[in-house]
Amino acid sequence: MSDSDLDAASLGEAAYRRLRADIVSCRLAPGERITERGLAAATGFGMSPIRDALRRLDHDGLVRTLPRKGYQVKPLTIKTVDDLFDFWSVLGPEVARRGLPRTTDEQIERIIAGRDEIMRLTKETGHTREVALRTVEILDEMFTTLAEAADNDYLTNAHVRVSAELARVWTLVAESELMDPGVELPVQQEGWKEDILRRDGAKCAQLVRAHIEQSHNRVLRMLVRWPSVIAAEVVPLGRTARQRQG
């Protein structure tokens, strides 16, 4: 591979990471129309890296191609969110059950450090938007560690795709004035740290399953009274259908 090929691959990877982060954080909102030219102008990347990035994001399920019209960030609907949590209720506990018994000491330390940060942030700051978003990041890092420990490419790939979609949903929830104090996290429950240190995958999976069920119910309750649900599509607050398509 030539130096120019390596440079092109590096730019494509950088563009992919930038656009993926913008989609996951909802800076590129669900349902938003995007074009290669517009993204190139906004990000400073060339057309070729942007095109490569969009191709990968289409494969990831985060954008969809609109023939002769460009692309669209994958919309969120009540049904897709319901299906997402339904699938996560199967995948999440399995990631924990399979991954935890195989974790290294270093991975255990990372998980416990994440747990301690969540506890500290909640105690010092309370249930703010910033704490909610950081908590989502930490939990994703924990599950990524468990998926890596499970050492199953199919499990890891499924987690990567689902985690991006979950982050989009939780970002919208955190932005909403309708946000309630939330549900208890597995890491906040008594004895959780001891279960981790014992590498008790079955117990951890049980706690994760209960948390996902509570989260699922909470999010659906919020979305059914979301003031900007248009034709069953979940739209970020403050955006109209005309703004989304323009």
Stockholm file with secondary structure:
# STOCKHOLM 1.0

chainA/1-246         MSDSDLDAASLGEAAYRRLRADIVSCRLAPGERITERGLAAATGFGMSPIRDALRRLDHDGLVRTLPRKGYQVKPLTIKTVDDLFDFWSVLGPEVARRGLPRTTDEQIERIIAGRDEIMRLTKETGHTREVALRTVEILDEMFTTLAEAADNDYLTNAHVRVSAELARVWTLVAESELMDPGVELPVQQEGWKEDILRRDGAKCAQLVRAHIEQSHNRVLRMLVRWPSVIAAEVVPLGRTARQRQG
#=GR chainA/1-246 SS CCHHHHHHHHHHHHHHHHHHHHHHTTSSCTTCEECHHHHHHHHCCCHHHHHHHHHHHHHHTSEEEETTTEEEECCEEHHHHHHHHHHHHHHHHHHHHHHGGGCCHHHHHHHHHHHHHHHHHHHHHCSCHHHHHHHHHHHHHHHHHHHHHHTCHHHHHHHHHHHHHHHHHHHHHHHCTTCCSCCCCGGGSTTHHHHHHTTCHHHHHHHHHHHHHHHHHHHHHHHTTCTTEETTEECCTTCCHHHHHC
#=GC SS_cons         CCHHHHHHHHHHHHHHHHHHHHHHTTSSCTTCEECHHHHHHHHCCCHHHHHHHHHHHHHHTSEEEETTTEEEECCEEHHHHHHHHHHHHHHHHHHHHHHGGGCCHHHHHHHHHHHHHHHHHHHHHCSCHHHHHHHHHHHHHHHHHHHHHHTCHHHHHHHHHHHHHHHHHHHHHHHCTTCCSCCCCGGGSTTHHHHHHTTCHHHHHHHHHHHHHHHHHHHHHHHTTCTTEETTEECCTTCCHHHHHC
//
